[in-house]
Amino acid sequence: MITGHLLSAADLTKDEALNLLATAKELAAITDGPNKKLPTLRGKTIVNLFFEDSTRTRISFETAAKRLSADVINFSAKGSSISKGESLKDTAQTLQAMGADAVVIRHGSSGAAKRLADTQWIQAAVINAGDGTHEHPTQALLDAFTIKQHLAENKKDLSGLRVLIVGDILHSRVARSNVLLLTKLGAEVVLVAPPTLLPVGVNDWAVTVSYDLDSEIEKCDVVMMLRIQLERMADSFFPTEREYSRRYGLNNSRLMKLKKNAIVMHPGPMNRGLEISADSADDLKSVIVDQVKNGVSVRMAVLYELLGGAALVGSK
Ligand code: CP
């Protein structure tokens, strides 16, 4: 059982992460049935506080909270008093006054979720839904869940699996959280990127680094393509998009080199034709739609554990 906040994948022990994945599996089995809704968080209020755009994360947290019968307030910076200059402190105190039990926050600044959790502005559980280029722990949890579902269903953890994370590692909170979580769960992680898209200090991470996708592609069980985050790039990190795509994009010829049971992942949103071809995104090896579906069950598990929900129907 996790308590307090979920700010980083590093907050979770291996057992806590595996328990969350098991709870998510149980919740998925229940909500895949005719009655999708459980009464476990009735009376709780969950606020989705989004200072940056989101499709998957915001909708899946909202769906997760509603499936657990919580009340949901969706709050985006656009259209709120934040656009008139209201501070994070005043916003947090407003949410406290409204009785928020949990705040799911996405923010463009690394550390924003921790800032909210560390202050006395609000007593709610804080869940990091992506802070700058820092972390996105629930994305890593849903990715681990999806890998386990496809490649290690009857195994305890992800030992023996080799995961390639390819592309814009430098700007990717998804990559950081996945490196922390997947290695904790026993997977071997290889980062593949041009040197310009790797962060300073990457050699201290518990990963292997390669600049050559073609020498790695046939050895992996999972290839996770990352979005090129053009909106965070003030400088030029590669010569042209065409050149990037040629060296680091997933295309048909690379797809053919993958092992028979290997899977293709992408956290979304995708730049089709840049880091991943349309054919690769829609191939039978692609589990990208499963990642989105699993996001709901995993986020249900996180909300359920942090808010101490009533016993699950059908649980032991
Ligand atoms: N993967 C992810 O965080 O997607 P959104 O930006 O659509 O939430």
Residues whose N, C-alpha, C, O or C-beta is under 5 A from the ligand:
A	BS01	CP	D53 S54 T55 R56 T57 R58 P267 G268 P269
